[in-house]
Amino acid sequence: MPASSNLQSLDKLDRKILSNLLSNGRESIANLSRNVGLSRTAVSERINRLEKTGIIKGYTAQIRIDNSSNTASCYLLISCEKGRKQDVSAYLKEIPEVRSTSIVGGSFDIIALVEASDLQSIHYLASEIEGFCGIRTLQTTVVLHQPFCR
C-alpha cells in the first residue's frame, strides 16, 4: 500500500485492528489476534504495515482525571476576539483537562472538549477560561451520555 493510503482503502480486518487499538493502544498482539480472528503473526504484520504507511501515526499516553470511571464532560463553544484564535488555542493546550480543541467556522471560533472529575470542576475551569484575554464569549454544553469513546 502506498504512503498515501487512507482509511477508506482498508479492509474489515484492518479496521477492526484499528478500532481495538483506538480503544486500547497497549492491547497485546495475542488479545488483538483473538478479537480479530487472525494469527498473531498476521496481526503483527498488519500493524507494521499500518505503521509504515502512516495510517497509525503513533501511540499516546492518556491521563486519568480521577480514580473513578465517572467523569464529567463538557464542550466549550468559544468566540474569540479578532486575530486571537491561535493565542486562545495555545492557552487551552496548557490545561490538562482540555482534551481537544478544534478551530471551526460558523457562530464559534473554537470548540474545546473538557473532562474533569465533576461538574463543579468543569464550572471552575470554564470560569477561569472565560476570563482569558482574547475570548469574547464562551458557552458550555454538558455531555449527558457518551455511547462510546475511543
PyMOL commands that set and color helices and strands:
alter all, ss='L'
color gray80, all
select helices_A, chain A and resi 7-9+12-23+29-36+40-52+85-93+119-130
alter helices_A, ss='H'
color red, helices_A
select strands_A, chain A and resi 72-80+98-103+110-116+135-142
alter strands_A, ss='S'
color yellow, strands_A
deselect
rebuild
show_as cartoon
